[in-house]
């Protein structure tokens, strides 16, 4: 009994140390993409960590998040723009500019939604043997110790853990984008150009605020936010 208890304690200590080291090495990097010539934000660009192979996309206002470590290289690609590579030198947010142009490797856009594409990646990890997405239940240690330790320390499960965290963020961003986007805001407010871009950034609701919304709730938010926006603009003009 004593030996078993000591083994469990030692295992917990080792897992804690590994998790702490992993947390120090990896962090969630946030960035925003602009078109260099116009300063417009770029949606639907692909951001890939060349070391881990993990990819993500920029949302409707050009924002993206991705797991990274110091020294990683990010590859940013978007149709009709030149590819951009950037080295992660610190944990600060990135502000990146893409040049308009024609890349050699153009990507054919299919009818897949972002969710369908991410679900296919999730299935691929399971096909490679990561059944628990890198987070095995403790009871699996009794039934299949090899699977348990593979899920904790294997390369594929490690990538699966990163992907699952990115997947959750992407799905939350996509849900907000469906309710708060350029088309809907333009229809409700008539804003265009830089004013529309500023409104998207400054009045974007969080996932927690909007997770239970329907279309009418989002329109109400937009109209109330537009009133605040208009009042602010009027106040600024009156002070000049």
C-alpha positions as CSV (number, residue, x, y, z in Angstrom):
1,X,0.0,0.0,0.0
2,X,2.8,2.4,0.9
3,X,4.7,1.6,-2.3
4,X,1.5,2.3,-4.4
5,X,0.8,5.6,-2.6
6,X,4.4,6.7,-3.1
7,X,4.2,5.9,-6.8
8,X,1.0,7.9,-7.2
9,X,2.6,10.8,-5.3
10,X,5.8,10.7,-7.4
11,X,3.6,10.6,-10.6
12,X,1.7,13.7,-9.5
13,X,5.0,15.5,-8.8
14,X,6.4,14.6,-12.2
15,X,3.2,15.6,-14.0
16,X,3.1,18.9,-12.1
17,X,6.8,19.6,-13.1
18,X,6.1,18.7,-16.7
19,X,3.0,20.9,-16.9
20,X,4.8,23.8,-15.3
21,X,7.7,23.5,-17.8
22,X,5.3,23.2,-20.6
23,X,3.3,26.3,-19.5
24,X,6.5,28.3,-19.3
25,X,7.7,27.3,-22.7
26,X,4.4,27.8,-24.6
27,X,2.0,30.7,-24.5
28,X,-1.0,32.1,-26.4
29,X,0.2,34.6,-28.9
30,X,-2.3,37.3,-30.1
31,X,-1.9,39.3,-33.3
32,X,-3.7,41.4,-35.8
33,X,-3.3,41.5,-39.6
34,X,-3.5,44.6,-41.9
35,X,-3.2,45.2,-45.6
36,X,0.0,47.3,-45.8
37,X,-1.2,49.8,-48.4
38,X,-4.7,50.5,-47.1
39,X,-4.4,49.6,-43.4
40,X,-7.6,47.6,-43.7
41,X,-7.8,44.6,-41.4
42,X,-7.5,41.2,-43.1
43,X,-9.9,38.4,-42.3
44,X,-9.5,34.7,-43.3
45,X,-5.8,34.7,-43.5
46,X,-4.0,31.5,-42.4
47,X,-1.4,31.7,-39.6
48,X,0.7,28.6,-39.2
49,X,3.3,27.8,-36.6
50,X,6.0,26.1,-38.7
51,X,7.5,24.2,-35.7
52,X,4.3,22.7,-34.3
53,X,2.3,22.6,-37.6
54,X,-0.7,24.1,-35.8
55,X,-2.7,26.6,-37.9
56,X,-5.3,29.2,-37.1
57,X,-7.2,31.9,-39.1
58,X,-7.7,35.6,-38.6
59,X,-11.3,36.5,-37.8
60,X,-13.5,39.2,-39.2
61,X,-11.5,42.0,-37.7
62,X,-8.1,40.5,-38.5
63,X,-7.4,39.1,-35.0
64,X,-5.8,35.7,-34.4
65,X,-4.5,33.7,-31.5
66,X,-2.1,30.8,-31.7
67,X,0.1,28.7,-29.4
68,X,3.8,29.6,-29.8
69,X,7.2,29.5,-28.1
70,X,10.0,32.0,-28.3
71,X,12.0,31.3,-31.5
72,X,9.0,29.8,-33.4
73,X,8.4,31.0,-37.0
74,X,4.9,31.9,-38.1
75,X,3.9,31.7,-41.8
76,X,1.0,34.0,-42.8
77,X,-0.7,33.3,-46.1
78,X,-3.8,34.8,-47.8
79,X,-5.0,34.6,-51.3
80,X,-3.8,37.5,-53.5
81,X,-1.2,38.6,-50.9
82,X,2.5,37.8,-50.6
83,X,3.4,35.3,-47.9
84,X,4.9,36.6,-44.7
85,X,7.2,34.9,-42.2
86,X,7.9,36.3,-38.8
87,X,10.0,35.0,-35.9
88,X,8.4,35.1,-32.4
89,X,11.0,37.0,-30.3
90,X,8.9,37.7,-27.2
91,X,5.3,37.3,-25.8
92,X,4.1,40.8,-27.0
93,X,1.1,41.1,-29.3
94,X,2.0,41.1,-33.0
95,X,0.9,43.8,-35.5
96,X,1.6,42.5,-39.0
97,X,1.2,43.9,-42.5
98,X,0.7,41.9,-45.7
99,X,1.5,43.2,-49.1
100,X,-1.0,42.9,-51.9
101,X,0.3,40.6,-54.7
102,X,-0.1,37.2,-56.3
103,X,1.4,34.3,-54.6
104,X,2.6,31.2,-56.5
105,X,0.6,28.8,-54.4
106,X,-3.0,30.0,-54.5
107,X,-5.5,28.1,-52.4
108,X,-8.8,27.0,-53.9
109,X,-11.6,28.0,-51.5
110,X,-14.0,25.2,-50.9
111,X,-17.5,25.2,-49.5
112,X,-16.2,24.0,-46.1
113,X,-16.9,26.1,-43.1
114,X,-14.2,26.8,-40.5
115,X,-15.9,24.4,-38.1
116,X,-16.0,21.5,-40.7
117,X,-12.3,22.1,-41.4
118,X,-11.4,22.0,-37.7
119,X,-13.5,18.9,-37.1
120,X,-11.5,17.1,-39.9
121,X,-8.3,18.0,-38.1
122,X,-9.7,16.7,-34.8
123,X,-10.6,13.4,-36.5
124,X,-7.1,13.2,-38.0
125,X,-5.6,13.4,-34.5
126,X,-7.8,10.5,-33.4
127,X,-6.8,8.5,-36.5
128,X,-3.2,9.0,-35.4
129,X,-3.9,7.5,-32.0
130,X,-4.7,10.5,-29.8
131,X,-8.1,9.3,-28.6
132,X,-8.2,11.6,-25.6
133,X,-6.8,14.7,-27.2
134,X,-3.8,14.6,-24.9
135,X,-5.9,14.6,-21.8
136,X,-6.4,11.0,-20.7
137,X,-8.7,10.2,-17.7
138,X,-6.8,9.0,-14.7
139,X,-8.8,5.7,-14.8
140,X,-7.2,4.9,-18.2
141,X,-3.9,4.4,-16.3
142,X,-5.4,1.2,-14.8
143,X,-6.8,-0.1,-18.0
144,X,-4.1,0.8,-20.4
145,X,-0.9,2.4,-18.9
146,X,0.8,2.6,-22.3
147,X,-2.0,4.7,-23.8
148,X,-2.2,6.8,-20.6
149,X,1.5,7.8,-20.8
150,X,1.5,8.2,-24.6
151,X,-1.4,10.7,-24.3
152,X,0.6,12.6,-21.7
153,X,4.0,12.6,-23.3
154,X,3.6,11.7,-27.0
155,X,4.2,14.2,-29.7
156,X,0.8,13.8,-31.4
157,X,-1.2,14.1,-28.2
158,X,0.8,17.2,-27.3
159,X,-0.1,18.8,-30.6
160,X,-3.7,17.6,-30.1
161,X,-3.8,19.5,-26.7
162,X,-2.7,22.7,-28.5
163,X,-5.2,22.2,-31.2
164,X,-8.1,21.7,-28.8
165,X,-7.3,24.9,-27.0
166,X,-7.1,26.7,-30.4
167,X,-10.3,25.0,-31.5
168,X,-12.2,26.3,-28.6
169,X,-11.0,29.9,-29.2
170,X,-11.7,29.7,-32.9
171,X,-15.3,28.4,-32.3
172,X,-16.0,31.2,-29.8
173,X,-14.6,33.8,-32.2
174,X,-16.7,32.3,-35.0
175,X,-19.8,32.5,-33.0
176,X,-19.2,36.2,-32.2
177,X,-18.4,36.8,-35.9
178,X,-21.7,35.4,-37.0
179,X,-23.5,38.0,-34.9
180,X,-21.2,41.0,-35.1
181,X,-19.7,41.4,-38.5
182,X,-19.2,44.1,-41.2
183,X,-22.2,43.2,-43.2
184,X,-24.7,43.3,-40.3
185,X,-23.1,46.5,-38.9
186,X,-23.2,48.2,-42.3
187,X,-26.9,47.3,-42.7
188,X,-27.8,48.7,-39.3
189,X,-25.6,51.8,-39.1
190,X,-24.5,52.6,-42.7
191,X,-20.9,52.8,-41.5
192,X,-18.1,52.1,-44.1
193,X,-14.4,52.2,-44.4
194,X,-12.3,53.2,-41.4
195,X,-15.3,54.2,-39.4
196,X,-16.6,50.6,-39.8
197,X,-13.2,49.2,-38.9
198,X,-13.0,51.3,-35.7
199,X,-16.6,50.3,-34.7
200,X,-15.7,46.6,-35.2
201,X,-12.8,46.8,-32.9
202,X,-14.1,49.2,-30.2
203,X,-17.6,47.7,-29.8
204,X,-17.0,44.0,-30.4
205,X,-18.8,41.9,-27.7
206,X,-16.9,39.1,-25.9
207,X,-18.0,35.5,-26.2
208,X,-19.3,35.5,-22.7
209,X,-21.5,38.5,-23.4
210,X,-22.9,37.0,-26.7
211,X,-22.9,33.3,-26.2
212,X,-26.7,33.2,-25.6
213,X,-27.7,35.8,-28.1
214,X,-30.0,35.5,-31.1
215,X,-30.1,37.8,-34.2
216,X,-32.3,40.3,-32.4
217,X,-30.0,40.5,-29.4
218,X,-27.0,41.3,-31.8
219,X,-29.0,44.0,-33.6
220,X,-29.9,45.5,-30.3
221,X,-26.3,45.5,-29.2
222,X,-25.2,47.1,-32.5
223,X,-27.8,49.9,-32.4
224,X,-27.1,50.7,-28.7
225,X,-23.3,50.7,-29.5
226,X,-23.9,52.9,-32.5
227,X,-25.7,55.5,-30.3
228,X,-22.7,55.5,-28.0
229,X,-20.4,55.8,-31.0
230,X,-22.4,58.7,-32.5
231,X,-22.5,60.5,-29.2
232,X,-18.7,60.2,-28.9
233,X,-18.1,61.5,-32.4
234,X,-20.5,64.4,-31.8
235,X,-18.7,65.3,-28.6
236,X,-15.3,65.2,-30.2
237,X,-16.4,67.4,-33.0
238,X,-17.9,69.9,-30.6
239,X,-14.7,70.2,-28.7
240,X,-12.7,71.1,-31.9
